[in-house]
Amino acid sequence: MAENGSMTPSAPPDLAEVLATLSVVQIPMRVRFRGVTSREAALIRGPLGWGEFAPFPEYDDVESSRWLAAALEAAWVGWPDPVRWSVPVNATVPAVPAGEVAGILQRYDGCTTAKVKVAEVGQRLGDDVERVAAVRDVMGPAARIRVDANGGWTVAEASDALARLAAYGLEYAEQPCASVEELSSLRVGLVRNGIDVLVAADESIRRAADPMLVVRQEAADVLVVKVAPLGGVRSALAIALECGLPTVVSSALDTSVGIRAGLALAAALPELPFACGLSTVELLAGDVTHDSHVPQAGSIALRDLTVDPELLSRWQAPADREQWWRERVVRCHRLLTGY
């Protein structure tokens, strides 16, 4: 028996139950983010609430099935008991021109940490430097700044970039290189060259067959985990505890439904030394609840989530997209159940 329900994480509900309450939304982005201009998500209601299934379109069914497992956990199982009731979060600055930074940061109430996207395809290092400098200028000397390259640099490029960006006082660099081997090499090089920037692993955890490889190869100082790609709150919590590194919980352009699952993970971690990347609803032009999970005074409080049927209708995806998502759920459900 699960803590808050009657289903164990290894026993998904019947497919008919899942499809009966599935709603697909299509919400525009306020600003282009990692190439995404409109976010689609399938929302599923179970006896314990709502779950969100929103793997990006390019993800295959095997990888996407973990996202479905996370959605079903939220809706049918619930989450572990929390050890805190409020989670500090960071502002997120997409790869925008430096002149747009101030307007973006204004959306984040009281956040004293910012994650800045860098290494955007088609941009140059000078754009990253100007963007980070603008964040420092707007937020002041006491703010924490982290950068996220999404694996976009080689070791040499990362070394050069972080040597320049370190002048603005970086908390850490998230996934500066793509592979675990590159992260390990970069980490050694940063220390050798006196560049005081921690290395955080994101894709090397959530998209890895063996997340512990990061630990064995001493490739990171910080762990970044996301609920959906790791198969749910319990699965992500187990990986974080096994890795034993300081952990940051992040999101994947979720609606408040997905953010609530991220908050459940952050609330269950024994320690939370860094602000979490769970304040991304602000990047969307809408949401499925009138009580969005956005920060107040730099934190998001745990609370029940009420999805509004009128908002589901307002953001309802076109019929062909809804059918595409339903077929995807069917395929992923078969992978979870083995038939």
Buried (B, 14 or more C-beta within 10 A) or exposed (E): EBEBBEBEBEEBBEBEBBBEEBBBBBBEBBBBBBEBEEBBBBBBBBBBBBBBBBBBEEBEBEBBBBBBBBBBBBBBBBBBEBEBEBBBBBBBBBBBEBEBBEEBBEBBBEBBBBBBBBBBEEBEBEBBBBBBBBBBEBBEEEBBBBBBBBBBBEBEBBBEBBBBBBEBBBBBBBBBBBBBBBBBBBBEBBEEEEBEBBBBBBBBBBBBEEBEBBBEBEBBBBBBBBBBBBBBBBBBBEBBEEBEBBBBBBBBBBBBBBBBBBBBBBBBBEEBEBBBBBBBBBBBEBBBBEEBBBBEEBBBEBEEBEBEEEBBEEBBBEEEBBEBBBEBBEBBBEBBEEE
